[in-house]
Amino acid sequence: MRALAGLLTAAGLTGRGGADFPTGAKVALAADHGADLIVNACDGELDARKDGWVVAHHLAEMLAGARAVTRGTVRVAARRGSATLAHLHRAGVATVSVPGRYVASEESALVSLVHGGSARPVMRFEPIAAGARDGRGRRLRPTLVLNAETVWRISQIADRGARWFRSFGSRVEPGPRLVALVDGVAEPGVYEAEAGMSTAELLALGGGPTGVPGALWFGGLAGGFVPAAEPALRWSRVGLARFGTQPGSGVVRVVDDRSDPWPIVLGALAYAAGESSGQCGPCMFGVPALRDGLLSVLVDPAPARITALTRRIEGLPGRGACRYPDGVAGFLDSALRSFPIGGRP
């Protein structure tokens, strides 16, 4: 396992679920503690679909990557009632059936579920791969959680080497990575991409845009918006950070130049408001307050209402058991910076 961790570090593989944490470091920690493995194939982000694509098209390679990571128990987590879970059952794979809520597929929520608890994020002060404690103080068995694409990439690196992996992407963000073009292109779907691609190159994977792109929405609720015509725009963590967002789970949605973006934003916030696990105040009350605040501003964009909404956004980050409220607050902040409301620039 240590040799594999070194190979992954040399390759520069980072998590493909959105966090982008160095995979070699996680595998090394898991090896030190004899951790089990959960492969997260839940597609938990809004509009996400690449986990299911990996299971449908590269299951054998993904499982080979999982076996390379641990000698312990391997389970694959997927949403209840999903085609992904059904595919895994037909293949005889050990699974974790996960509720449909957004936060239920968060790393610590999956580990809690496997240990007989609820699928809710756990406050922890040490890595779960080293054996953290849950909210009741119970010691949890060391468990590593890796995204489905990440585990597939581990198999590829083990077979083809670090040099092959680094032949894609950039020096700081190497390797192939999947992108899900969900709409606004001729052929929506999951495609092989790499960091550093331009807007035109990215949309060309799906046959090109079907209209005139006004903005691109990257990363679902954990991401944000960037003007499509921005000449410096590159699909990478470094490139999108310049605009206050990130690739996240690899979801890309085109906002047409002729459409009103606010129904899209409000719809996403309405979805977000219903996805709380009912555990923390910022999630239970803070996220719905963002939805209500935006609706109020859209009805009457008075300066006082905009100021109140801005304060709500600023008050959410860093206050929950997981980063769900942080992501939703950042998403709305990005929308407010990208699109005018009632003539306000």
C-alpha positions in Angstrom: 0.0 0.0 0.0 2.9 2.4 0.8 4.3 1.8 -2.7 1.0 2.6 -4.2 0.7 5.7 -2.2 4.1 6.8 -3.4 3.1 6.1 -7.0 -0.2 8.1 -6.6 1.8 11.0 -5.1 4.3 11.0 -8.0 1.3 11.0 -10.5 -0.3 13.9 -8.7 -3.7 12.3 -8.4 -6.2 14.3 -6.4 -9.8 13.5 -5.4 -12.2 13.7 -8.3 -15.3 14.1 -6.0 -14.7 17.8 -5.6 -12.4 18.3 -2.6 -9.3 17.7 -4.7 -7.2 16.4 -1.7 -4.0 14.5 -2.7 -5.1 10.9 -3.0 -1.6 9.5 -2.2 -1.7 11.1 1.3 -5.1 9.6 2.0 -4.1 6.1 0.8 -0.9 6.3 3.0 -2.9 7.3 6.1 -5.4 4.5 5.4 -2.6 2.0 5.0 -1.1 3.0 8.4 -4.4 2.3 10.1 -5.6 -0.8 8.1 -8.7 1.1 6.9 -11.7 -0.3 5.1 -12.8 1.5 1.9 -16.0 3.0 0.8 -16.2 3.9 -2.9 -18.6 6.9 -3.2 -20.6 6.4 -6.4 -23.6 8.5 -5.1 -23.4 11.4 -7.6 -24.5 13.5 -4.7 -24.0 16.9 -6.3 -26.9 18.6 -8.2 -26.9 17.3 -11.8 -23.9 15.0 -11.2 -23.7 11.8 -13.2 -20.1 10.8 -13.6 -20.0 8.3 -10.7 -22.8 6.3 -12.4 -20.9 6.6 -15.7 -17.8 5.0 -14.1 -19.8 2.2 -12.6 -21.6 1.5 -15.9 -18.5 1.6 -18.2 -15.5 0.9 -16.0 -16.7 -1.2 -13.0 -14.0 -3.9 -13.3 -11.2 -1.3 -13.4 -12.8 0.6 -10.5 -12.9 -2.6 -8.4 -9.3 -3.4 -9.3 -8.3 0.0 -8.0 -10.3 -0.6 -4.8 -8.6 -3.9 -4.2 -5.2 -2.2 -4.7 -6.0 0.4 -2.0 -7.0 -1.9 0.9 -6.9 -5.5 2.2 -10.0 -4.6 4.3 -13.6 -4.5 3.4 -14.6 -2.7 0.2 -18.2 -1.3 -0.2 -19.6 0.8 -3.0 -22.1 3.5 -1.9 -24.9 4.5 -4.3 -28.3 6.2 -4.0 -31.3 4.1 -3.2 -33.4 3.4 -6.2 -30.7 4.6 -8.6 -29.6 2.8 -11.8 -26.1 2.8 -10.3 -27.2 0.8 -7.3 -29.1 -1.7 -9.5 -26.1 -2.2 -11.7 -23.9 -2.9 -8.7 -26.4 -5.4 -7.3 -26.5 -7.3 -10.6 -22.7 -7.4 -10.6 -22.7 -8.9 -7.1 -20.8 -6.0 -5.6 -21.1 -5.2 -1.8 -23.0 -2.0 -1.5 -24.1 0.7 0.8 -27.7 2.0 0.0 -27.7 5.7 0.7 -30.7 8.0 1.2 -31.4 10.5 -1.5 -30.5 13.6 0.5 -27.7 15.8 -0.7 -25.6 15.6 2.5 -26.2 11.8 2.9 -23.3 11.1 0.6 -20.8 13.3 2.5 -17.8 11.4 3.6 -18.5 11.2 7.3 -22.2 10.6 6.7 -21.4 7.5 4.7 -19.1 6.2 7.4 -21.8 6.8 10.0 -24.3 4.9 7.9 -21.9 1.9 7.5 -21.4 1.8 11.3 -25.1 1.6 12.0 -25.8 5.3 12.4 -27.8 7.7 10.4 -26.6 9.1 7.1 -25.7 12.5 8.6 -22.4 14.3 8.7 -20.4 13.7 11.8 -18.4 16.4 13.7 -14.9 15.0 13.9 -11.5 16.3 15.0 -9.3 13.7 13.4 -9.3 12.0 9.9 -12.0 9.3 9.5 -9.3 7.1 7.7 -7.5 7.0 11.1 -10.6 6.1 13.1 -12.5 9.1 14.2 -15.4 9.2 16.8 -19.0 9.9 15.9 -21.3 12.4 17.6 -21.9 10.1 20.5 -18.2 9.5 21.1 -18.1 6.0 19.6 -14.8 5.1 18.0 -15.5 4.3 14.3 -13.4 1.7 12.4 -10.8 3.4 10.2 -12.5 3.9 6.9 -11.2 5.6 3.7 -13.8 7.2 1.4 -12.8 7.8 -2.2 -14.9 8.9 -5.2 -15.6 6.4 -7.9 -13.6 8.2 -10.5 -10.7 8.6 -8.1 -10.6 4.8 -7.6 -10.8 4.2 -11.3 -7.9 6.5 -11.8 -5.9 4.6 -9.2 -6.3 1.5 -11.3 -5.2 3.3 -14.4 -2.1 4.7 -12.7 -1.2 1.3 -11.3 -1.4 -0.2 -14.8 0.0 2.7 -16.9 2.3 4.6 -14.5 2.7 8.2 -13.3 4.2 9.5 -16.5 1.2 8.4 -18.5 -1.1 10.2 -16.0 0.9 13.4 -16.1 0.8 13.5 -19.9 -2.7 15.0 -19.4 -3.7 18.2 -17.8 -1.3 20.7 -16.4 1.8 20.5 -14.2 -0.2 21.5 -11.0 -3.4 19.7 -12.0 -2.3 16.6 -13.9 -4.3 13.7 -15.3 -7.5 13.1 -17.2 -10.7 13.9 -15.5 -14.4 13.5 -16.3 -16.7 16.3 -17.0 -20.5 16.1 -17.1 -22.1 18.5 -19.7 -25.7 18.4 -18.5 -27.4 20.8 -21.0 -26.9 23.6 -23.5 -24.8 21.4 -25.8 -25.8 19.2 -28.7 -25.0 15.9 -26.9 -25.2 16.2 -23.1 -23.2 13.4 -21.3 -20.0 12.5 -19.5 -16.7 13.1 -21.3 -13.0 12.7 -20.8 -11.4 16.1 -20.3 -8.3 17.6 -18.7 -7.4 20.7 -16.7 -6.7 23.8 -18.7 -9.3 23.4 -21.4 -10.9 26.5 -22.8 -14.7 27.1 -22.9 -14.8 26.2 -26.6 -12.8 23.0 -26.1 -15.0 22.0 -23.2 -18.3 22.5 -24.9 -17.0 20.9 -28.2 -16.8 17.6 -26.3 -20.6 17.7 -26.3 -20.9 18.7 -29.9 -20.8 22.4 -29.2 -23.4 24.8 -27.7 -27.0 24.8 -28.9 -27.4 28.5 -28.3 -25.3 31.5 -27.3 -23.7 30.8 -23.9 -24.1 33.7 -21.5 -22.4 32.0 -18.6 -21.2 28.6 -17.4 -22.3 27.2 -14.1 -19.5 25.0 -12.7 -19.8 22.5 -9.9 -23.4 22.5 -8.9 -24.3 23.9 -5.5 -20.7 23.8 -4.4 -19.7 25.9 -7.4 -20.6 29.1 -9.2 -20.9 31.1 -12.4 -18.4 32.5 -14.9 -19.2 34.6 -18.0 -18.8 32.3 -21.0 -17.1 35.0 -23.1 -14.3 35.5 -20.5 -11.1 35.0 -22.6 -9.0 33.9 -19.6 -11.5 31.2 -18.6 -9.9 27.8 -18.2 -11.5 24.7 -16.8 -9.2 23.9 -13.8 -9.1 24.6 -10.1 -6.5 27.3 -10.6 -8.3 28.8 -13.6 -11.8 28.9 -11.9 -10.4 30.2 -8.6 -9.7 33.5 -10.4 -13.5 33.8 -10.7 -14.3 32.6 -7.2 -15.5 29.1 -8.1 -14.1 25.6 -8.8 -14.7 22.6 -11.0 -16.1 20.6 -8.0 -17.7 17.4 -9.0 -17.2 18.1 -12.7 -20.7 19.3 -13.6 -20.9 22.0 -16.2 -24.2 23.7 -17.2 -24.7 26.3 -19.9 -26.8 29.4 -19.1 -28.1 30.7 -22.4 -27.5 34.4 -23.1 -31.2 34.9 -23.9 -32.6 33.3 -20.8 -33.2 34.8 -17.4 -30.7 33.1 -15.0 -32.7 33.9 -11.8 -35.3 31.1 -12.1 -32.4 28.7 -12.4 -30.7 30.1 -9.3 -33.9 30.2 -7.3 -34.8 26.6 -8.4 -31.3 25.5 -7.2 -31.8 27.2 -3.9 -35.3 25.7 -3.5 -33.8 22.3 -4.0 -31.0 23.1 -1.5 -33.4 24.2 1.1 -35.1 20.8 1.1 -31.9 18.8 1.4 -31.1 19.4 5.1 -30.3 16.3 7.2 -32.1 18.1 10.1 -29.0 18.2 12.2 -27.5 21.7 12.3 -29.1 25.1 12.4 -27.1 26.6 9.5 -28.5 23.7 7.3 -32.0 23.6 8.7 -32.6 27.4 8.9 -29.7 29.2 7.2 -30.1 27.6 3.7 -33.9 28.2 3.5 -33.3 31.8 4.7 -31.1 32.3 1.6 -33.9 31.0 -0.6 -36.4 33.3 1.1 -34.0 36.2 1.0 -33.4 35.8 -2.7 -37.1 35.6 -3.5 -37.6 38.8 -1.5 -34.9 40.6 -3.5 -36.3 39.4 -6.8 -39.7 40.7 -5.9 -38.3 44.1 -4.7 -34.6 44.7 -5.2 -34.5 47.4 -2.5 -31.0 48.2 -1.2 -32.0 47.1 2.4 -33.2 43.7 1.1 -30.0 43.2 -0.8 -27.9 44.1 2.2 -29.9 41.7 4.4 -29.3 38.9 1.9 -25.6 39.7 1.7 -25.4 39.5 5.5 -27.1 36.1 5.5 -24.6 34.8 2.9 -21.6 36.1 5.0 -23.0 34.5 8.2 -23.3 30.9 7.0 -19.7 29.6 6.2 -17.9 27.5 8.8 -20.9 26.9 11.1 -22.0 23.3 10.4 -21.0 19.7 10.7 -20.2 19.7 7.0 -19.5 22.4 4.4 -23.0 22.2 2.7 -24.1 25.7 3.9 -20.7 27.1 2.9 -21.2 25.8 -0.7 -24.7 27.1 -1.0 -23.7 30.5 0.3 -20.8 30.6 -2.2 -23.1 29.6 -5.0 -25.6 32.4 -4.3 -22.8 34.9 -3.8 -21.4 33.9 -7.3 -24.8 34.4 -8.8 -25.2 37.9 -7.3 -21.8 38.8 -8.7 -22.6 37.4 -12.1 -26.1 38.5 -12.9 -28.0 41.9 -12.4 -31.1 42.1 -10.4 -33.7 44.7 -11.3 -31.2 46.8 -13.2 -28.6 46.5 -10.4 -25.2 45.8 -11.9 
